[in-house]
Amino acid sequence: MALPPTLRSPARATLLVLALLVATAAISVLANKYLLGDLSDSWALAVTALLVVTIGGSLLTRFVTWPLASRRVELFDESQNSETALNHDEHYRQQFAQLDHELANAGSEGQVIEVLASHLNGLGLSDLIELHVVNAHDDTLEFLAANRKAVLPYRPASPWDCKAAVAGTTLTTESTNNPDACAHLTSRVATAVSAVSVPLTAQGGILGVLHATGPEGDPPTATAVIILEGFASRAALNIALQRSSTEAWRPHIDPVTSLPTDDDVALVASRALADKRPQVVGWLSIDDLAQLEADHGSEVARSYQRWLASLLVSLFPAGSTIGARADGDFLLAIDITPNGASTPHSDFADITNRLEHVRLAVEQRQGSGTLPDVTLSAGLVQSAGAPSTVELLAHARSALDHARKSGGNKVVRPADPS
């Protein structure tokens, strides 16, 4: 046990003893001169001893006993805190061991999600913890589980609406009122809160995000973040393992946008042709993407590709197949409803309008000052009458080339006269 400050130095201890001796001598002299002159020697000695013991004991208590007792209390508190920390650590070790055991026995992605949902309550780290996972079929971010009943309704969103997914790293915010806060997280809370967002990453792509909230201005602690990251890594690994063994998981994911590759779009278009389902196929690209990368660097070009991927996913109907090519172009394959059908669904005009909205969104970003100005060109064709997928894609590419040769920043359809 460490000594109190008054006794840590030999010089201080010596001075304390000398001070006590001087005080004793002074008390004896003063007592004999003014108080004890008329008493017998034995009474004078007794009274002097009483004064010395009282005053010396007070000094001893103040400078020795009390500091030693205070230090003992501090050491006890420290040992209790250490024991609590060890118990806390052991609790989460056991919980994660149980989680790993249950995940290892899960036979499908649905069972993996059920196991993860059952363990969210046991984390006990914040008021609200939500697990969102990218849908394997349409690449939208979907709410799957929470540690309590979700208050706000959920709409599928783009993974790139979540800043943690874009950055690929854990992000902590003091308040969702902050303009730099994650837009996806802000849409999930009714009042301003602090939060941490942990991305679920596996096999080079984004699989989802884990949001945990706390009181505004008081975000989760560093220890809580470590625990959440451990949970998220287990979730991503096991979801990826389940998807890799099923047809739902596309083995080829574009590393820049986390969208499926163009092979997947071609496969969807081929199935639609075989089933004689009417479909719209589109081919689009940022104008002069190669020049943009040469002038401003690959990271700027990738930022635009991610942003465009987010626009496409958010503005096209659920179930649309949106893929990315290695050269930075995008492909679309979207089912449409035949004319006269009673089921409300997208038609060719609706898909064209949606793509025009995307083009305008890109155009209107010009002059923002944060990134260089770019435009978007696209070609759209219908699958009716196409003899093969190769020719269907070739027609879409031809329409894109026509848009570029006409000055760019336009959507070309077969009916366009220009």
ABEGO torsion letter per residue (X at the ends): XBBBAAAABAAAAAAAAAAAAAAAAAAAAAAAAAAAAABBAAAAAAAAAAAAAAAAAAAAAAAAAAAAAAAAAAAAAAAAAAAAAAAAAAAAAAAAAAAAAAAAABABAAAAAAAAAAAAAAAGABABBBBBBBBAAAGBBBBABBABBBABBBBBBBAAABAAAAAGBBBBBABAABAABBAAAAAABABBBBBBBBBBBBGGBBAEBBBBBBBBGBBBBAAAAAAAAAAAAAAAAAAAAAAAABAABBABBBAAAGBBBAAAAAAAAAAAAAAGBBBBBBBBBBBGAAAAAAAAEAAAAAAAAAAAAAAAAAABBBGBBBBBBAAGBBBBBBBBBBBGBABBBBBAAAAAAAAAAAAAAAAAABGAGABBBBBBBBBBBBABGBABAAAAAAAAAAAAAAAAAAGEGBBBBAABAX
